[in-house]
Amino acid sequence: MKNLEAQPCLIARSLSLVGDAWSMLILRDAHSGLTRFDQFRRSLGIVPTMLTKRLAALTQDGLLETRRYNDRPPRDEYVLTQSGRDYLPVLLAIQGWGQAHCNASDVTRFLDDETGIEIEPVMIDKHTGAPIGTRAIRITA
Amino acid sequence: MKNLEAQPCLIARSLSLVGDAWSMLILRDAHSGLTRFDQFRRSLGIVPTMLTKRLAALTQDGLLETRRYNDRPPRDEYVLTQSGRDYLPVLLAIQGWGQAHCNASDVTRFLDDETGIEIEPVMIDKHTGAPIGTRAIRITA
């Protein structure tokens, strides 16, 4: 999609970098520990040329970085950068919406590793502490 | 993208309904008060056939509903349902990622209407109160 990065809106600019389901699912898999091309390919059932393209874009845009894990033949794996790690709240927000509005039977669940309780993602405003959607928002240019 | 709705993952199932930049930007515009076809078209610079398709899908999937605003000729506008309103945390999470990782100059800002302070979206786990990413997560089938 063209020109999104030039829009005066951070949502549009963000979507110009990560704005399709494949890219988001690659980031999901990277957060669950996958790093190698074949792992992503099997997990996603994605056409290899498409996966190559998406991994290259996520690397160029700074969400993933390559790490050499084999010298002969040369093989790189893909690991999350800080920017990629910071994408986790987006994935959890999508998960949270799905909990309420998709068929939630037979799905993987995200548990707090220490308490074992399923994570219930809530987006709050750091300043007021109030959940997003409970207070009026004003949008300014 | 096919078969996402059959994956045992709510992120995939959610992305099978809202999984492209146009749909997310339509929801962004709906949250900022736009309701009519021509408003979305002007805001997004989207090809009309594409906009028609996306609005129909979001309506069929229950994030938007149509409301008749003119009888002769018949004209419908598109308003958020509860499901569509619940999508706001996803948009704010994307906005929050953009604040940290995109060019944030000359952008629209989301202010708390009462305090006038820019919203800083933070995703927390309702049970622990901890920001997502600060505690270990376990994924279970």
Boltz contact constraints between the chains, C-beta under 6 A:
constraints:
  - contact:
      token1: [A, 1]
      token2: [B, 21]
      max_distance: 6.0
  - contact:
      token1: [A, 8]
      token2: [B, 106]
      max_distance: 6.0
  - contact:
      token1: [A, 8]
      token2: [B, 107]
      max_distance: 6.0
  - contact:
      token1: [A, 8]
      token2: [B, 108]
      max_distance: 6.0
  - contact:
      token1: [A, 9]
      token2: [B, 108]
      max_distance: 6.0
  - contact:
      token1: [A, 10]
      token2: [B, 95]
      max_distance: 6.0
  - contact:
      token1: [A, 10]
      token2: [B, 98]
      max_distance: 6.0
  - contact:
      token1: [A, 10]
      token2: [B, 102]
      max_distance: 6.0
  - contact:
      token1: [A, 10]
      token2: [B, 107]
      max_distance: 6.0
  - contact:
      token1: [A, 11]
      token2: [B, 28]
      max_distance: 6.0
  - contact:
      token1: [A, 11]
      token2: [B, 91]
      max_distance: 6.0
  - contact:
      token1: [A, 11]
      token2: [B, 94]
      max_distance: 6.0
  - contact:
      token1: [A, 11]
      token2: [B, 95]
      max_distance: 6.0
  - contact:
      token1: [A, 13]
      token2: [B, 98]
      max_distance: 6.0
  - contact:
      token1: [A, 13]
      token2: [B, 102]
      max_distance: 6.0
  - contact:
      token1: [A, 14]
      token2: [B, 94]
      max_distance: 6.0
  - contact:
      token1: [A, 14]
      token2: [B, 97]
      max_distance: 6.0
  - contact:
      token1: [A, 14]
      token2: [B, 98]
      max_distance: 6.0
  - contact:
      token1: [A, 14]
      token2: [B, 102]
      max_distance: 6.0
  - contact:
      token1: [A, 15]
      token2: [B, 21]
      max_distance: 6.0
  - contact:
      token1: [A, 19]
      token2: [B, 21]
      max_distance: 6.0
  - contact:
      token1: [A, 21]
      token2: [B, 1]
      max_distance: 6.0
  - contact:
      token1: [A, 21]
      token2: [B, 15]
      max_distance: 6.0
  - contact:
      token1: [A, 21]
      token2: [B, 19]
      max_distance: 6.0
  - contact:
      token1: [A, 28]
      token2: [B, 11]
      max_distance: 6.0
  - contact:
      token1: [A, 32]
      token2: [B, 139]
      max_distance: 6.0
  - contact:
      token1: [A, 83]
      token2: [B, 101]
      max_distance: 6.0
  - contact:
      token1: [A, 86]
      token2: [B, 97]
      max_distance: 6.0
  - contact:
      token1: [A, 86]
      token2: [B, 100]
      max_distance: 6.0
  - contact:
      token1: [A, 87]
      token2: [B, 97]
      max_distance: 6.0
  - contact:
      token1: [A, 88]
      token2: [B, 132]
      max_distance: 6.0
  - contact:
      token1: [A, 88]
      token2: [B, 133]
      max_distance: 6.0
  - contact:
      token1: [A, 89]
      token2: [B, 93]
      max_distance: 6.0
  - contact:
      token1: [A, 89]
      token2: [B, 123]
      max_distance: 6.0
  - contact:
      token1: [A, 89]
      token2: [B, 132]
      max_distance: 6.0
  - contact:
      token1: [A, 90]
      token2: [B, 93]
      max_distance: 6.0
  - contact:
      token1: [A, 90]
      token2: [B, 94]
      max_distance: 6.0
  - contact:
      token1: [A, 90]
      token2: [B, 97]
      max_distance: 6.0
  - contact:
      token1: [A, 91]
      token2: [B, 11]
      max_distance: 6.0
  - contact:
      token1: [A, 92]
      token2: [B, 123]
      max_distance: 6.0
  - contact:
      token1: [A, 92]
      token2: [B, 132]
      max_distance: 6.0
  - contact:
      token1: [A, 93]
      token2: [B, 89]
      max_distance: 6.0
  - contact:
      token1: [A, 93]
      token2: [B, 90]
      max_distance: 6.0
  - contact:
      token1: [A, 93]
      token2: [B, 93]
      max_distance: 6.0
  - contact:
      token1: [A, 94]
      token2: [B, 11]
      max_distance: 6.0
  - contact:
      token1: [A, 94]
      token2: [B, 14]
      max_distance: 6.0
  - contact:
      token1: [A, 94]
      token2: [B, 90]
      max_distance: 6.0
  - contact:
      token1: [A, 95]
      token2: [B, 10]
      max_distance: 6.0
  - contact:
      token1: [A, 95]
      token2: [B, 11]
      max_distance: 6.0
  - contact:
      token1: [A, 97]
      token2: [B, 14]
      max_distance: 6.0
  - contact:
      token1: [A, 97]
      token2: [B, 86]
      max_distance: 6.0
  - contact:
      token1: [A, 97]
      token2: [B, 87]
      max_distance: 6.0
  - contact:
      token1: [A, 97]
      token2: [B, 90]
      max_distance: 6.0
  - contact:
      token1: [A, 98]
      token2: [B, 10]
      max_distance: 6.0
  - contact:
      token1: [A, 98]
      token2: [B, 13]
      max_distance: 6.0
  - contact:
      token1: [A, 98]
      token2: [B, 14]
      max_distance: 6.0
  - contact:
      token1: [A, 100]
      token2: [B, 86]
      max_distance: 6.0
  - contact:
      token1: [A, 101]
      token2: [B, 83]
      max_distance: 6.0
  - contact:
      token1: [A, 102]
      token2: [B, 10]
      max_distance: 6.0
  - contact:
      token1: [A, 102]
      token2: [B, 13]
      max_distance: 6.0
  - contact:
      token1: [A, 102]
      token2: [B, 14]
      max_distance: 6.0
  - contact:
      token1: [A, 106]
      token2: [B, 8]
      max_distance: 6.0
  - contact:
      token1: [A, 107]
      token2: [B, 8]
      max_distance: 6.0
  - contact:
      token1: [A, 107]
      token2: [B, 10]
      max_distance: 6.0
  - contact:
      token1: [A, 108]
      token2: [B, 8]
      max_distance: 6.0
  - contact:
      token1: [A, 108]
      token2: [B, 9]
      max_distance: 6.0
  - contact:
      token1: [A, 108]
      token2: [B, 139]
      max_distance: 6.0
  - contact:
      token1: [A, 108]
      token2: [B, 141]
      max_distance: 6.0
  - contact:
      token1: [A, 109]
      token2: [B, 140]
      max_distance: 6.0
  - contact:
      token1: [A, 110]
      token2: [B, 137]
      max_distance: 6.0
  - contact:
      token1: [A, 110]
      token2: [B, 139]
      max_distance: 6.0
  - contact:
      token1: [A, 111]
      token2: [B, 138]
      max_distance: 6.0
  - contact:
      token1: [A, 112]
      token2: [B, 128]
      max_distance: 6.0
  - contact:
      token1: [A, 113]
      token2: [B, 136]
      max_distance: 6.0
  - contact:
      token1: [A, 113]
      token2: [B, 138]
      max_distance: 6.0
  - contact:
      token1: [A, 117]
      token2: [B, 127]
      max_distance: 6.0
  - contact:
      token1: [A, 119]
      token2: [B, 125]
      max_distance: 6.0
  - contact:
      token1: [A, 120]
      token2: [B, 126]
      max_distance: 6.0
  - contact:
      token1: [A, 121]
      token2: [B, 123]
      max_distance: 6.0
  - contact:
      token1: [A, 122]
      token2: [B, 124]
      max_distance: 6.0
  - contact:
      token1: [A, 122]
      token2: [B, 126]
      max_distance: 6.0
  - contact:
      token1: [A, 123]
      token2: [B, 89]
      max_distance: 6.0
  - contact:
      token1: [A, 123]
      token2: [B, 92]
      max_distance: 6.0
  - contact:
      token1: [A, 123]
      token2: [B, 121]
      max_distance: 6.0
  - contact:
      token1: [A, 123]
      token2: [B, 123]
      max_distance: 6.0
  - contact:
      token1: [A, 124]
      token2: [B, 122]
      max_distance: 6.0
  - contact:
      token1: [A, 124]
      token2: [B, 124]
      max_distance: 6.0
  - contact:
      token1: [A, 125]
      token2: [B, 119]
      max_distance: 6.0
  - contact:
      token1: [A, 126]
      token2: [B, 120]
      max_distance: 6.0
  - contact:
      token1: [A, 126]
      token2: [B, 122]
      max_distance: 6.0
  - contact:
      token1: [A, 127]
      token2: [B, 117]
      max_distance: 6.0
  - contact:
      token1: [A, 128]
      token2: [B, 112]
      max_distance: 6.0
  - contact:
      token1: [A, 132]
      token2: [B, 88]
      max_distance: 6.0
  - contact:
      token1: [A, 132]
      token2: [B, 89]
      max_distance: 6.0
  - contact:
      token1: [A, 132]
      token2: [B, 92]
      max_distance: 6.0
  - contact:
      token1: [A, 133]
      token2: [B, 88]
      max_distance: 6.0
  - contact:
      token1: [A, 135]
      token2: [B, 112]
      max_distance: 6.0
  - contact:
      token1: [A, 136]
      token2: [B, 113]
      max_distance: 6.0
  - contact:
      token1: [A, 137]
      token2: [B, 110]
      max_distance: 6.0
  - contact:
      token1: [A, 138]
      token2: [B, 111]
      max_distance: 6.0
  - contact:
      token1: [A, 138]
      token2: [B, 113]
      max_distance: 6.0
  - contact:
      token1: [A, 139]
      token2: [B, 32]
      max_distance: 6.0
  - contact:
      token1: [A, 139]
      token2: [B, 108]
      max_distance: 6.0
  - contact:
      token1: [A, 139]
      token2: [B, 110]
      max_distance: 6.0
  - contact:
      token1: [A, 140]
      token2: [B, 109]
      max_distance: 6.0
  - contact:
      token1: [A, 141]
      token2: [B, 108]
      max_distance: 6.0
